[in-house]
Structure formats: structure tokens, C-alpha cells
């Protein structure tokens, strides 16, 4: 999950599952994560990857 998230930058499944399961992930940047994950979490990852 870590390598995929770092490679893609914003993995839909990795990001949503990791940041939701691991509180420390969204703690450092709670406003940056949800803000970016709200829009690109569906179509952007496909294009980025």
C-alpha cells in the first residue's frame, strides 16, 4: 500500500483505506488529504497511474 501510494501520488484504494485505517496518516495534514482525496480520488488516480 505504501509503494503504490507513493508511486501514484494518490491511490484511490490505498489512500482511502490507509488514511482511514491509520489515523497518523490524516493527522499531519487533515485538511490537505480530504480536500485532495475528495475530487481526484475517483478519476485522477486512473490518469496519474
C-alpha positions in Angstrom: 0.0 0.0 0.0 2.8 2.4 0.8 4.7 1.9 -2.5 1.6 2.2 -4.6 0.5 5.4 -2.8 3.9 6.9 -3.2 4.2 5.9 -6.9 0.7 7.1 -7.9 0.8 10.0 -5.6 -2.9 9.5 -4.7 -4.1 5.9 -4.7 -7.9 5.7 -4.6 -8.0 2.4 -2.6 -4.6 2.8 -0.9 -5.2 6.4 0.1 -8.8 6.0 1.3 -8.1 2.7 3.1 -4.7 3.7 4.5 -5.7 7.2 5.7 -8.9 5.9 7.2 -7.3 2.9 8.9 -4.2 4.7 10.0 -5.1 7.9 11.9 -1.5 9.2 11.8 -1.8 9.5 8.0 -4.5 12.1 8.1 -3.2 13.8 11.3 -0.2 15.6 9.7 -2.4 17.1 7.0 -6.2 16.6 7.8 -7.3 19.5 5.6 -4.9 18.6 2.7 -5.8 14.9 2.5 -9.7 15.1 2.4 -9.5 18.2 0.2 -7.5 16.4 -2.5 -8.9 13.0 -1.9 -12.5 14.3 -2.4 -12.1 15.1 -6.1 -9.1 13.1 -7.6 -9.9 10.0 -5.6 -12.1 8.8 -8.4 -10.8 9.9 -11.9 -7.4 11.4 -11.3 -5.7 8.3 -10.0 -6.5 6.4 -13.1 -4.9 9.1 -15.3 -1.9 9.7 -12.9 -1.1 6.0 -12.7 
